[in-house]
Amino acid sequence: MTDLLFRDGGEGPDAHGLWRKVISTDMFRHRVHMRAEERWQLSYDRLRALNEEVLCPESLALDPRGLAALHEWTSVVDGATATVAGIHYNLFLGSLLDDGTSPARELTGFASLNRTGTFLCTERAHGNDAAALETAARYDRERDEFVLHTPHEGAQKYMPNTGPAGGPKTAVVAARLLVDDRDHGVFLFLTPLSDRHGTLPGITVTVLPDRIGSPVDHCVTGFDQVRLPRTALIQGEHGELLPDGTFTSAVGSPRKRFLHAIRRVTVGKLCMSASTLGGSRAALAIAVRYAGIRHVSGPAAGQRVPLAAHRSHHARLLTCTATAYAMTFLHRAVTDHWIAHAPEGRAESERLVAVAKGWITWQAREITIESRERCGARALFPVNGLAEFAANADGAITAEGDNLAIWCKAGAEMIFGHPMLPEQARATGRESLTDPAFLRRALATAERHWHLAARRDLRGGAGGDALGRWNHASAAALALVGTYAVGRAADAFATACADVTDPGTRATLDDLRALFLLDRLPALSGLLLVENALTTDQVRSLPDAVRAMTSRLAPHLPTLTEAFDIPEEYLMSLPMLTSV
């Protein structure tokens, strides 16, 4: 099953194998007895260790599969390393490499990590509405330079990793391009922030208080009349500033230029999803192993049984494991879709990435919390490896677009911009509740219902009040996005199962897929009954079907989580798994 989970869809080297090998080394052993500042520096030391394994950092920055795999594995050990790696390779270096219009830039210092790259977009007053940000880069024709400036406190860049840890840093900074007092929209500007002596003139960096999760050197950053050469502007079809100061653009509106400038955020969503995948699988591997070695009093006097013997314990972990498999297969499918999309399909692919990011990271939080709880008090101590996973998932839920905001955008687009599923056949009562194909048809009925409801509600809103109409339809639209996400995950799961040739493995995975869907249907049972997707007897039998699947799959739970291939070197560094 390991090969099925970590099969590389590309033609290049085995990225999963590379990063798994790297996190098995001593540099990546679990360490928590360090001050926050020491852990900041450790994340950059680990970033350099990763970089030593990369044949070509520029190629990695252009490889979504490789970037996602890096996040999946580094997040097992240290969410902070995954964070700074994603910022450096994807958001920073990737943004520079995407500029095919400007003269070639010297990137050697960034590729060697003599200088670490960071990305400054969000401002104190502008998070999800980053298109309205107020940092400005005014073009000075006489000196052929830009003047980068933070006009007030609300325009300060909020929580980029611009602190002193990691050595000299350079950023790409999102700022409004002003030429002759005309605002051309938001662009990125290559901006040195510090050298070995500290921050450069005109740049103010204030370290933020500690936040939950793996610690990163988050800061507030401001600019006071910082001068940059004209070559600092990162250009493309969205805009080019000619040597005579003339601005040209093939993209009509400032908002579209902004979205083009920060298009690396889409790959960032894939990376954020991947980081929570790694954390979820690691949390489950720890919890399942602990359930096998931790013994408690049994039903008979003097009897001791493992935690895993209790259905109340292993059933929850088994359901989470089914979800983790679905998350993994969905992520693989969405990554492949993103890589292969044609230019005319970019909007659809971006939406799919956003939907998957929201669903995967929300599921990751549930899985990591469940895994932590099933390990009791010991798991509250960071030394045992579980405590930070849920907080890291919280960070991913907010990063690269807050989940609710990106799902609202996706839902609004899907109401009329996404094909509606066809009406499904009515349930006869003869269908098996352990048949994944039947369960998938029931889910399709729910998706169609919410799609129709969202269209009805949007049309039913007050005319002339766009916000009011959206508010009227938003609940149904978000339900549409949620059921669509589960359906895509189920489809990806089915595609993966179809490639399995061993009958025993195939049967286990089909059961796991059925359990994944069965876990979602009770909340939809009333709707599915009304829509004739389930009969009354089938609704009554849902708990029996879940119990049957759980009983069949319980003996396979250790094997299913061992397939996550978490390095033994890491697991054996956790005291909870070596002394019970």
N, C-alpha and C positions, 0 to 999 in steps of 0.2 A: 504493500500500500504506500510505502514511502515514495517509490518511483512515481506512482500516480499523483501524489500530492506535489511533488517537486520537479516534475518533468518540465524541462525548459522548452518553451515553444519556439525559441529562436534558433539560429544556425551557428551562433557563437559558442564560446566556452560555457561550461556549466557554472552559472553564477551562484546558484544555491550551494553547490559543493564548495566553491571558493570561500564564500562568506561563512559557511558553517565551520570550515577549517580554521578560519581566522579567529572566530570567537571561542575556539577550543584552546587557544594559547593562553599562557599565564597573564598576558597583558589584559585579558578580558575576564579574569576570575572575579567573582562577585565580591565587591568591597563596599562597605557602608560605614565603617568606623573612620570617617573623614569629615572634616568641616566642608561647608558648601563650596568655599573657594577652592579647596583641594579637589573636590569632585568636578568643578568647572574645568580646572586644568587637566584632570584625568580624561575628560571627554575629548579634549583637543589632542592629548597624547595618543588616545585610541584612534582618533581620526587620522593622525599621521601613520599609525600602524596599518590602518586600512589602506591608506594611500600607497604604502610601500608594496602592496600586493596588486596594485592596479597597473597594468601595462601602459595604458594611455588614459589619463583622467579626462581628457577631452572626449574620448569615445564613450566613456562611462556616462558623462553628462548628457550624451545624445542617445542613450540606451534606456528606455523606460523599464524594460524587464530587469536589466542589471541594477538600476536604481531601486526598484521595488524590492528585489531580492536582498539588496544591502540593508534596507529598512527592516525586512522581515527578520533577519538574523541578528543584527546589532541590537534591536529592541528587546530581544530575549535577555540580554545582559544589562543593557544600559540605554534607556530611552533618550538620555541627553546626547549620547554619541550619534544615535540615529537622527536626532534633530539637527545637530550642527553639520552632519554629513549631508543631509538633504538640502540644507540651506546653501552650503558651499558648492556642491556639485550640480544640483538642479537649478535652484533659483538664481544663484550668482553666476557660476561658470556657464550654465546653460543659456542664460539670458545674453551673455556676451557672444556665445557661439551662434545664437540665432540671428545675430546682426550680420546679414550678408550684404549690407549696403556700405557701411563704413570701411575705411582702409583697415587691413588686418592689424589687430592689436597684439602686443607682446604679452603672452599668457604664461610664460615659463614660471614666473614667481608664484602664480596661483596653482599651476599644475604640480609644482613641487611643494606647495604649502609653506613656502617662505612667507607668503602673505595669505591669510585666511579670508575668504569671501563671505559677505553677509548681505541681507536683503532688507531694505527699509521701505515699507509701503504704508502700513496701518499708522494712523495718528491717534492722539488722545481723543480727539473729537470725531474721528471718522474711522469706523471699523468696517461693518458690512456695507457702508456707503462710501467706500474708499475712492470712488470716482469723484467725490466732492472734496478730496483732500486739498490742503491750502499751502503746503510747502511750495515755493516757487523758484524757478530757475529763469532769471531774466537775461536775455541776450544783450551783451554790450558790444555794439558794432565796432566802436573805435578800437577796442582792445581784442576783438574777436574772442570773447570769453563769455561764460555764463556766470551769473552771480546767484549762488544758491542760498536761500534765506528762509528761516522759520519766522513767520510774521507774528505769532503769538503762541502762548502755551498750548492751546488746543491743537496746534499744527505740529507739535513735537512728535517725532517718530516713537511709537509706543511698543516696547518690549522686544526690539531686535537684540541679537547677541553681540553687542558692540563693546562689551567690557574688556578689561585688560587681559583676561585669560586667553591663552592661545597665541599671543604675540601680535605683531602688526596686522591690521585688518583694513580691507577695502570693501566698499559697499556699492551696490547699485541702488540708487535712491529714486523713488517715485516722486516727481515734482511737476508742477504745471509749467509748461514751456511758454514763456512770454517773449514775444518778438514785437518791438514797436508798440508795446502796450496791448497787443492782441494775444488773447489766450488761445493756444492751439490744442489744449488738452494735456493730459498727463503722459509723461514719458519717463524713461529710466535714464539716470546719469551715473556714470562711473566716478566714484568719489573716494579717494584715499581718506581714511579716518584716523589712523594712528601709525606711529613707527616705534622703534624699540625704546624711545624715550617717553612715549605716551601719546595722548590725543594731539592732533594737529591744530594750528591756530584757527579760531572761528568755530570749532566743533566742541560741543558740550555733551558729555556722557554722564548720566546719573544712574547708578545701579539701583534696580528695583528691589523691594523686599523679597524674601524667599517665597516661592510658590510651591504648591503641592506637586508631587511627582519628581522624576529625576531632575536634579537641579541644572539649569542652564544660566549663563551670565546675562540674564535679561536686563535691559536698560531703557531709559528714555534718552533720546538723542535729538539735539537741536543744532541748527546751523546759523551762523551770524555772518552774513556777507562773504561766504566762502567762494573764492574764484576758481573756476574750472575751465580748462581749454574747450574749444568747440568740439574737439574729438571725444569729449566725455559723453556726448549725447549718443545713446544707443538707438540706432535707426532701423528702418525697414520700410515695408510698403505702407505702414501706417503713418510715416512721416520722415522727411529728410530736410536738413538745413544745409543749403548750398553755401559755398565759400563767400558769396556776396550777401549772405543773410536772407536769401529768399527761401521761404518754406514751401514745400510741396508734399502732397499726401494723396494716396490712392484710396484712402478710407475717409468716407464723408463726414462722420460726426465725431466730436471729441470723445463721446462715451465709447464708441467702437475703437477709437485709437487707444484709449486706456485699456480696454479688454485685450487688444492685440499686444500692447506693451507688457502686460502681466500674464501672457498666455502660458507661461511656465507653471502657473498655479494649478493648471489641470493635471500635469504630471505630478505636481505636489500633492494633489488629492489622492492619486494612486499610491504615492509614497506614504501618506498618512494612514491610508487604509492598510497598507502592508505592515506598517509598524504595529498596529493593533492586532493584526493577524498573528504576528510573531509572539506578542505578549499573551494573547489568548491561548495559543497552543502550548506555550511554556507553562502558563498557570494551570491548565488542565493536566499536563504531564506531571507536574508537581503534586497536584491534588489527588490524582488517581494513584500515583505511587505511594503517597502518604496513606491513602485509604487501605492499601494492601498491607502496610507494615505497622500501622497503628492499631492495637488491639484494645477492645473494651469488654466489659462484662457481658456474658451471653445470657440466654434465658434460663439456663440451669445453673445451680449453685456451683461456683468454682470454675465455670466455663469462661473461656476468653475467645472472642471472635474478632476478626478484622472489621474495621469500619465498613469496608466494601461489602460485607455480607448483608448489610441492611439495605433493603429496597429503598427506603426513604433517603438513603445516602447515595447509592450508586445510580439511582434513576435520574437524579438531578444532573449528575456529572455526565451521564450518558446522553441526555437531551442536549446539554451544552456541547458535547463532542459532535453530535450530529450537526449542530449549527456551525461549529468550527469547520467541519468538512465542507458544508455548503458555502460558507464565507470564502474558503480557500478557492473552491472551484469557480465561484462567481468572480473573484478577483482575477484569476487566470483568464477567464473569458472576456472580462471587461478590458484588461490590459491588451489582449490580442485584438479586440475590436478597435481600441484606440490606435494601436500601431498600424492597423490595416485600413483605417478609414480613408475614403476619398475626400478631396477638398469640399465637395458639395455635401458630404455627410458629417462635417466637423461639428455642427451645432448639436446633432443627435448624439454623437459620440461624447461630446463634452457633458451633455445632460446625463448620459448613462454613467459616466465616471462620477459625477456629482451624486447621483442617486445611490450608487454603490458605496461611495465614501460615507454617506450618511448612515446607510443601513449597517455596513460592516462595523463602523466605529461604535454605533449604539449597541450592537450585539456584543462587541468586545467588552464594553463596560459591564454588561450583564454577566458575561461569562467570567470575567476576572473577579467580580464581586462574589459570585456563587462559589468559585474555586477557593477564594480566601475564606469565606464563611465555613466551608466544609472542612477546613483544616484547623478551625478553632483558634484559640488564643495565640498559639505559636506563630500563626501566619500574620499576626499584627506586628511582629517584629521585622523590620526591614532586612535583618541579617538572613532571614529565611526565604527571601526572594519574591514573595507574593505581594507585599504591601504597596509597592509603587505601581503595579500594573494598571489598576483601576484609575489611579490619578493620571497616568500617562494616556489612558484612553480618553479621559476628560479633556486633556490638552489637545488630542487629535480631533475630538468632536468640535472644538472651537477653531483650530488652525485651518488655514487654506479655505476659509469660508465656513461660518457657523452652520451646523447641520440644518437647523430649522430654516434658516434663510435660504440655503441652496435648495432645500426641498420645496420651499414656497415657489422659488423661481421655476424649478422643474415642474411642479404641479400646474402652475399657470400656463406653461408652454404645452403641457400634455393635454389640457382640456380639449383644445381643438387642433393641436399640432401633432398628435400622436394617434396612430390607427387604433380603432376600438376592436377589442377581441370579438369574435363571432359568438352568437348565442350557443350555449352548450346543451347537450341532450339532457332531458329530465332523468333524475335518478329513478331506477326501478325498484331498488331495495335488494336486488340480487348481486350488486357489486360488492367486492371485498374492500373493507376499510384498511386492509394492509397492502392494497394495490397502489403503488405510487402514481400510476397513470390516472386512475380514478380520482385520487386526491388532488392531483394537479388540475384536473378539469373542474373540480369544485372550487379551487382557488381562482381559476379563470373566471368563473361566474361572479365571484366577489369583485374582482378587478373590473369587470364589465359594469357591474352595479354601480360602483363608485365613479366610474367614468361617466355614465349616464347622469348620475346625481350631480356631479360637478358641473356638467353642461347645463342641466336644468337650473341649478342654483345660480350660476353666473348670469343666465338669461333673466332670472327672476329678481335680480338686484335692481335697485333704483337707477333709472336712466340718468346719465350726466354725472354720476358719482362713481368714478372708477375704483376708488378705494373701498367704497361701500359695497360695490358689486363683488370685488375680490373677497372682502370679509365675509360676505354671504356665502361664497363658494369655497372658502379656504379649507374648511373641515373635510369636505368631500374630496377636494383636490389632494390634500395630504394623505387621506386614506387610499386614494388611487395610487399615489407614489409608493406608499408602504406595501400594498399588495402586489404592485408591479415588481418591486425589488425582491420580494419573497419568490415570486414566480420566476424571475430571471435566475435567482440562485438555484431554485429547483431544476430549471432547465439545464443549467451548467452542471449540476450534480448528475443529471441523467446522461448528459453527453460524456462525462468522465466515466461513468459506470459502463457505458456501451463499449469502451475500449478494453475492458477487463476480460481476459479469456479464461482465467481460472474459475471454475464453477462455484467453489466454496467462497472465494473472495467476492465474486459477483453477488452471490446470495446475501452475504453479510452487508455489502454496500447498498443493495436494494432495500434491505430492511432498515438500514440507517437512514436512507432517503425517505422511506415511508414514515419513520419516527419524526424526522424533521418536519414533514408536512402535517402529520397528526398533531404535533405540538401547537401548530398555528390554528387548527380548525375549531377548537372549542370556543374561542373568542368570536368566531364568525358563524357559529352554529345556528343562531336565530335567523340571521340573514340568509344563510344557505338553505334553511328549511323553507323560508318564505319563497325563495327563488327556485325551489324544487331541485336543488343540487344535491340535497341529502333528504332521505326519508326520515320520518319520526323515529323509526326503529334504529336507523343508522346514527342519528344524533344520540339516542340513548346508549348506543353501543360504543361510542367514541372512547370512554374510559377503559372499556374492556380491550379495545384494539391497542391502546397505548400500553396497557399492562402486558398484553401478549408480545408486543414488540420489545418491550423492556426485558421481559424474561428471556427471549431468544438472544438478545444482544448482550446481556450482562456478562456472560463468560468471555466475550470478545473485547470488553472495555480496555483492559491493559494493552492488548495488541493494537487496538485502534489508536491509542495515545502514544504508544511506543513508535508508531509510524510517523509521528511528528518529528522524530529524529533529533530531539534536543540533546546536545552533546553531554555525554556522561561526565566529562570534566566539570561542566557547569553544575549539573545536578548534585554531584558529590561534594561540591563546595558549600552546599546549603545544610546547616546543622540539623534542621528538621528531618532531613532524609537520611541522616547517618546515625542519629541517636534518638530513639523513642523510648 
